[in-house]
């Protein structure tokens, strides 16, 4: 009987693992879908990270910071519109509502990697530690996409077939 329950526990653990490979024991309701950054253009010193965060838990959480190696600093940002001009602004946190989630995507919330020590190269991974108010720290691997990557166009081409 102990072997049965141990096997069930292992299967449940595997099923709870997110696509990004991030797992958090204190809040197993968090999941991370398609974390990515664009590869750097020559001379580019900054980059942005995007991810869909799903909160299947019963408590709203809040992303409050992110860290990774080989950058000067990491900040949470959003894009606001002032008099028809899009401007990037740092935010102190990004709410992740219970039973819903938060979208970090181009033109909205994102993780800003500032002062890159080396360019982001397509095909590589950027390991990022995300810190949440309630869930604590969660490691998420961000895939580096080509500089021309456009998730909206990628979704349209996959859905639009003749």
C-alpha positions as CSV (number, residue, x, y, z in Angstrom):
1,X,0.0,0.0,0.0
2,X,2.9,2.4,0.8
3,X,4.3,1.8,-2.7
4,X,1.0,2.6,-4.2
5,X,0.7,6.0,-2.5
6,X,4.3,6.7,-3.2
7,X,3.7,6.0,-6.9
8,X,0.6,8.2,-6.9
9,X,2.5,11.0,-5.2
10,X,5.2,10.8,-7.9
11,X,2.6,10.9,-10.7
12,X,0.9,13.9,-9.1
13,X,4.2,15.7,-8.9
14,X,5.0,15.1,-12.5
15,X,1.5,16.3,-13.6
16,X,1.9,19.5,-11.6
17,X,5.2,20.4,-13.3
18,X,4.8,23.4,-15.6
19,X,6.0,23.6,-19.2
20,X,8.8,25.9,-18.1
21,X,10.1,23.4,-15.6
22,X,9.3,25.5,-12.6
23,X,7.8,24.0,-9.5
24,X,6.9,25.6,-6.3
25,X,5.9,23.6,-3.2
26,X,4.5,26.6,-1.3
27,X,2.0,27.5,-4.1
28,X,1.6,24.6,-6.5
29,X,-1.2,26.6,-8.3
30,X,1.3,28.7,-10.2
31,X,2.1,27.6,-13.7
32,X,4.2,29.3,-16.4
33,X,3.4,29.1,-20.1
34,X,5.8,29.8,-22.9
35,X,8.4,32.0,-21.1
36,X,10.6,33.7,-23.8
37,X,12.9,36.6,-24.6
38,X,14.1,37.8,-28.0
39,X,17.7,37.3,-29.1
40,X,19.8,40.5,-28.9
41,X,20.5,42.6,-31.9
42,X,24.2,43.7,-32.3
43,X,25.1,46.2,-29.6
44,X,21.8,45.8,-27.7
45,X,22.3,46.1,-24.0
46,X,18.7,45.5,-22.8
47,X,16.2,42.7,-23.3
48,X,12.6,41.9,-22.2
49,X,11.1,38.7,-20.9
50,X,7.5,37.5,-21.4
51,X,5.4,34.7,-19.9
52,X,1.8,33.8,-19.2
53,X,1.5,33.2,-15.4
54,X,-1.5,31.1,-14.4
55,X,-2.7,31.0,-10.8
56,X,-4.9,28.0,-10.2
57,X,-4.6,28.5,-6.4
58,X,-7.2,30.1,-4.1
59,X,-5.1,33.2,-3.2
60,X,-4.1,36.1,-5.3
61,X,-0.3,36.5,-5.5
62,X,2.0,39.2,-6.8
63,X,5.2,39.0,-8.8
64,X,7.5,41.4,-6.9
65,X,10.9,40.9,-8.5
66,X,13.1,38.8,-10.8
67,X,16.8,38.0,-10.9
68,X,19.2,36.4,-13.3
69,X,22.9,36.2,-13.8
70,X,24.9,38.2,-16.4
71,X,22.8,41.4,-16.3
72,X,23.3,44.7,-14.5
73,X,19.8,44.7,-13.1
74,X,16.3,43.3,-13.6
75,X,13.1,45.3,-13.3
76,X,9.4,44.7,-13.7
77,X,7.9,47.1,-16.3
78,X,4.7,48.1,-18.1
79,X,3.9,50.2,-21.2
80,X,1.6,53.2,-20.6
81,X,0.2,55.6,-23.2
82,X,0.6,59.3,-22.5
83,X,-0.9,61.6,-25.1
84,X,-0.6,59.0,-27.8
85,X,3.0,58.1,-26.9
86,X,3.9,54.7,-25.5
87,X,6.3,55.0,-22.6
88,X,7.9,52.2,-20.5
89,X,7.6,52.5,-16.7
90,X,8.9,50.4,-13.9
91,X,6.3,48.9,-11.6
92,X,6.7,47.6,-8.0
93,X,4.7,44.4,-8.7
94,X,2.4,42.5,-11.0
95,X,-0.8,41.1,-9.5
96,X,-1.6,37.4,-10.3
97,X,-5.2,36.9,-9.4
98,X,-6.4,33.6,-8.0
99,X,-8.3,31.5,-10.5
100,X,-6.9,33.6,-13.3
101,X,-3.4,34.9,-14.0
102,X,-1.2,37.6,-15.5
103,X,0.1,38.1,-19.0
104,X,3.6,39.5,-19.6
105,X,3.6,40.3,-23.3
106,X,5.0,42.8,-25.8
107,X,3.2,46.2,-25.3
108,X,2.3,45.4,-21.7
109,X,3.8,44.0,-18.5
110,X,7.3,42.5,-19.0
111,X,10.5,41.7,-17.2
112,X,13.3,44.1,-18.3
113,X,16.9,42.8,-18.3
114,X,19.1,45.9,-18.2
115,X,22.9,46.0,-18.9
116,X,23.4,42.6,-20.5
117,X,27.0,41.4,-20.0
118,X,26.6,39.2,-23.1
119,X,23.9,39.1,-25.9
120,X,20.9,36.8,-25.7
121,X,21.5,34.2,-28.4
122,X,18.6,32.4,-30.1
123,X,18.2,28.8,-29.0
124,X,19.7,29.4,-25.5
125,X,18.0,29.6,-22.2
126,X,17.9,32.4,-19.6
127,X,17.3,31.0,-16.1
128,X,15.2,33.5,-14.2
129,X,14.3,33.5,-10.5
130,X,10.8,35.0,-10.1
131,X,9.9,36.2,-6.6
132,X,6.3,36.3,-5.5
133,X,4.8,37.7,-2.3
134,X,3.2,34.5,-1.2
135,X,4.7,31.7,-3.3
136,X,8.3,32.9,-2.8
137,X,11.0,32.2,-5.4
138,X,10.3,30.1,-8.5
139,X,13.0,29.3,-11.1
140,X,11.6,29.7,-14.7
141,X,13.7,29.0,-17.8
142,X,13.1,31.6,-20.6
143,X,13.7,30.4,-24.1
144,X,15.6,32.9,-26.3
145,X,13.7,33.3,-29.6
146,X,15.1,34.8,-32.9
147,X,15.2,38.6,-33.0
148,X,12.2,38.6,-35.4
149,X,10.0,36.4,-33.3
150,X,6.4,37.7,-33.1
151,X,4.2,35.5,-30.8
152,X,1.0,37.0,-32.3
153,X,2.1,36.1,-35.9
154,X,3.3,32.7,-34.7
155,X,-0.2,32.0,-33.2
156,X,-2.0,33.2,-36.4
157,X,0.1,31.1,-38.7
158,X,-0.5,28.0,-36.6
159,X,-4.2,28.6,-36.5
160,X,-4.6,29.8,-40.1
161,X,-4.1,26.8,-42.4
162,X,-5.5,26.2,-45.8
